[in-house]
Amino acid sequence: MRPAAPSPSIALQARVASARVGQRAILHDLHLALPAGGWSAIVGPNGAGKSTLLRVLAGLLPCEGEVQLLGRPLAGLPTRERARQLAWLGQQEGGGEDLQVQDVVMLGRLPHRPWLAAPTRTDLDVVSQALRTMACLDLRHRRLGELSGGERQRVLLARLLAVQARVVLMDEPLAHLDPPHQADWLATVRALVAGGTTVVSVLHELNMALQADHILVVKAGRLLHFGPSRDEATHRALQAAFDHRISIHPVRGQWIALPQEAAHAD
Ligand SMILES: Nc1ncnc2c1ncn2[C@@H]1O[C@H](COP(=O)(O)OP(=O)(O)OP(=O)(O)O)[C@@H](O)[C@H]1O
């Protein structure tokens, strides 16, 4: 029997010379290596290219350069294998409005199931667990299209969890979530990371991003900084990226970002 291949220490590696949307080059000369089994938050001003970067990392937007997933070129991975290894939640995802919530979450199991096969006991258990984790078990017989924004987001997060991927990418996962559900999301991310999953999230909520292991600061399509969320250099980069319209302070063992009024900006 062959020994198991060692787990790569880098989950996602990208060397992007440029990435275009239509005729416009959005990302430029961007190199990164995201540690496996950690949580990296992508932050930066509006229009910086955060969502574009996440789409490149997911293989949804071609780029001039290369993305590697767990040590292998993403572009060369068979579709089903890629779908099992890497789960994705985009912004304002549409589709499946008439589906029942439990069927939406079952879509997360598709990469694991043979074509047209009925769900296995494992699939059903994983879906129930994902619904429970995202506090949407009570919603399971409702139609996706009739849910509130926050309820819908929790269902889409449950679908993401149901994939049980080793690498999870989320674009603004906290959209529409109230504070208790944001706290649940944070606990879920911590549990995923503790279990060895790699999490990458685009976040506008800087206070949540400051809870991540690492922060990527993106501005004008370039990676300004990548570093631990607790490092002073990371805080300086964050403040610079937002034109010093935020300040970062220690509060009860955590870091928080506060907005600065224009009149008080440096
Ligand atoms: N379909 C498109 N056609 C043309 N330009 C686009 C398109 N999609 C995005 N862009 C542009 O690409 C740039 C980066 O967009 P992106 O959505 O990646 O930024 P972002 O950092 O995620 O922004 P936000 O914080 O506002 O969500 C923006 O200037 C945006 O206008």
The ligand as an SDF file (V2000), in Angstrom:
LIG
                    3D

 31 33  0  0  0  0  0  0  0  0999 V2000
  -18.9070   42.9050  -15.1250 N   0  0  0  0  0  0  0  0  0  0  0  0
  -18.0690   43.9300  -14.9480 C   0  0  0  0  0  0  0  0  0  0  0  0
  -17.7830   44.7590  -15.9710 N   0  0  0  0  0  0  0  0  0  0  0  0
  -16.9120   45.7950  -15.8180 C   0  0  0  0  0  0  0  0  0  0  0  0
  -16.2780   46.0710  -14.6680 N   0  0  0  0  0  0  0  0  0  0  0  0
  -16.5290   45.2660  -13.6300 C   0  0  0  0  0  0  0  0  0  0  0  0
  -17.4310   44.1610  -13.6970 C   0  0  0  0  0  0  0  0  0  0  0  0
  -17.4660   43.5570  -12.5050 N   0  0  0  0  0  0  0  0  0  0  0  0
  -16.6440   44.2630  -11.6990 C   0  0  0  0  0  0  0  0  0  0  0  0
  -16.0880   45.2870  -12.3810 N   0  0  0  0  0  0  0  0  0  0  0  0
  -15.1560   46.2790  -11.8560 C   0  0  0  0  0  0  0  0  0  0  0  0
  -14.0450   45.6110  -11.2970 O   0  0  0  0  0  0  0  0  0  0  0  0
  -13.5740   46.3240  -10.1690 C   0  0  0  0  0  0  0  0  0  0  0  0
  -13.4290   45.3640   -9.0050 C   0  0  0  0  0  0  0  0  0  0  0  0
  -14.7150   44.8530   -8.6760 O   0  0  0  0  0  0  0  0  0  0  0  0
  -14.9070   43.8480   -7.4660 P   0  0  0  0  0  0  0  0  0  0  0  0
  -16.3570   43.4840   -7.4260 O   0  0  0  0  0  0  0  0  0  0  0  0
  -13.9080   42.7750   -7.5740 O   0  0  0  0  0  0  0  0  0  0  0  0
  -14.5220   44.7900   -6.2480 O   0  0  0  0  0  0  0  0  0  0  0  0
  -14.7470   44.5810   -4.6810 P   0  0  0  0  0  0  0  0  0  0  0  0
  -13.4650   44.9250   -4.0340 O   0  0  0  0  0  0  0  0  0  0  0  0
  -15.2890   43.2200   -4.4070 O   0  0  0  0  0  0  0  0  0  0  0  0
  -15.8170   45.7070   -4.4050 O   0  0  0  0  0  0  0  0  0  0  0  0
  -16.9780   45.8900   -3.2830 P   0  0  0  0  0  0  0  0  0  0  0  0
  -16.2920   46.1200   -1.9810 O   0  0  0  0  0  0  0  0  0  0  0  0
  -17.6440   47.1460   -3.7610 O   0  0  0  0  0  0  0  0  0  0  0  0
  -17.8530   44.6810   -3.3180 O   0  0  0  0  0  0  0  0  0  0  0  0
  -14.5570   47.4650   -9.9190 C   0  0  0  0  0  0  0  0  0  0  0  0
  -14.0160   48.6660  -10.4100 O   0  0  0  0  0  0  0  0  0  0  0  0
  -15.7690   47.0710  -10.7170 C   0  0  0  0  0  0  0  0  0  0  0  0
  -16.4580   48.2100  -11.1900 O   0  0  0  0  0  0  0  0  0  0  0  0
  1  2  1  0
  2  3  1  0
  2  7  2  0
  3  4  2  0
  4  5  1  0
  5  6  2  0
  6  7  1  0
  6 10  1  0
  7  8  1  0
  8  9  2  0
  9 10  1  0
 10 11  1  0
 11 12  1  0
 11 30  1  0
 12 13  1  0
 13 14  1  0
 13 28  1  0
 14 15  1  0
 15 16  1  0
 16 17  2  0
 16 18  1  0
 16 19  1  0
 19 20  1  0
 20 21  2  0
 20 22  1  0
 20 23  1  0
 23 24  1  0
 24 25  2  0
 24 26  1  0
 24 27  1  0
 28 29  1  0
 28 30  1  0
 30 31  1  0
M  END
$$$$
